[in-house]
């Protein structure tokens, strides 16, 4: 196991992956530094991430055994123009206030890069961004966010929209009401079948191998990872749709819904198909919209890179949100992308690639002075879709 030691004042700090014996101290650290009700305080979530799943909990400990910093890392393979890079999505970067400005966070990020090969982060508060940029990380274009107002009257009826930017929601609702529910023309399905799934099977691995070369950057997907991320998570289960043509799997979409302050919000967590096959993408997103609409959501959100996906969203009434989702990658991944510039390739990054704290899944990145949350569960409700 990788270890890194540095001297800070009179104490020696050890940076390493947490072992079973460390989690009692780590729970105390979370209780002290994360507000009540946040996903990090949930023991079920911690068990799901670090015991049932592949996530690693990196900690910095003093010689006395006190945890003073934590970074979570999800190992992932990222394919860049056909070349595989071992990497990790990192999240929950937090250092105890009394231990800051001693180089601990920098040492942890560098140790993580060394351990996994490369690293990336989706969403970060101002302090985290400054730290990562100082270490040579690069900020690619934001992941675009698209919104479909499914119930315009809901927003127009409300005298005050609590969640900002309220003006954007109001304007989108007015525009949706003005345009009305435009009829969608479905392209020829050519014997395409859309079906609900309980779990992914190994056909996902074959689908990914077939489609990955068409993307400039894409996080590797497989059956075990997708089931862990979207099916086996505690308290909440996503809805899965697959598209088949005969016995051949053509694509899938993953989505869910949550209720927050009286507003029901649906979101696309993952979406993969051959971008040249418009009818597959259209059939999947229409199935998603139909199910979420039956669950009485007020709006549906999607965060996607590939332009063909964005065109499908726009044709179904989605409009681009003014601000996308920031993400950063380390120097090695940045160099790989720069060396792989090719107009034929599309970047593929969806919110489900890196997000594990449900609180941020649908409502944007929560910036706070003392902590950074960047993934997708508390407050999520089971999707009501028959």
Secondary structure as GFF3:
##gff-version 3
##sequence-region A 1 386
A	DSSP	beta_strand	4	8	.	.	.	ID=ss1
A	DSSP	beta_strand	11	17	.	.	.	ID=ss2
A	DSSP	three_ten_helix	20	22	.	.	.	ID=ss3
A	DSSP	alpha_helix	23	33	.	.	.	ID=ss4
A	DSSP	three_ten_helix	39	41	.	.	.	ID=ss5
A	DSSP	alpha_helix	43	47	.	.	.	ID=ss6
A	DSSP	pi_helix	48	52	.	.	.	ID=ss7
A	DSSP	beta_strand	55	61	.	.	.	ID=ss8
A	DSSP	beta_strand	67	80	.	.	.	ID=ss9
A	DSSP	beta_strand	83	95	.	.	.	ID=ss10
A	DSSP	three_ten_helix	97	99	.	.	.	ID=ss11
A	DSSP	alpha_helix	104	116	.	.	.	ID=ss12
A	DSSP	beta_strand	120	122	.	.	.	ID=ss13
A	DSSP	alpha_helix	126	134	.	.	.	ID=ss14
A	DSSP	beta_strand	145	149	.	.	.	ID=ss15
A	DSSP	alpha_helix	152	157	.	.	.	ID=ss16
A	DSSP	alpha_helix	166	179	.	.	.	ID=ss17
A	DSSP	beta_strand	192	197	.	.	.	ID=ss18
A	DSSP	alpha_helix	203	211	.	.	.	ID=ss19
A	DSSP	three_ten_helix	212	214	.	.	.	ID=ss20
A	DSSP	beta_strand	215	219	.	.	.	ID=ss21
A	DSSP	alpha_helix	223	230	.	.	.	ID=ss22
A	DSSP	beta_strand	239	245	.	.	.	ID=ss23
A	DSSP	beta_strand	248	260	.	.	.	ID=ss24
A	DSSP	beta_strand	263	273	.	.	.	ID=ss25
A	DSSP	alpha_helix	278	294	.	.	.	ID=ss26
A	DSSP	beta_strand	299	303	.	.	.	ID=ss27
A	DSSP	alpha_helix	307	315	.	.	.	ID=ss28
A	DSSP	beta_strand	319	320	.	.	.	ID=ss29
A	DSSP	beta_strand	327	329	.	.	.	ID=ss30
A	DSSP	alpha_helix	331	339	.	.	.	ID=ss31
A	DSSP	beta_strand	346	348	.	.	.	ID=ss32
A	DSSP	alpha_helix	351	354	.	.	.	ID=ss33
A	DSSP	alpha_helix	358	361	.	.	.	ID=ss34
###
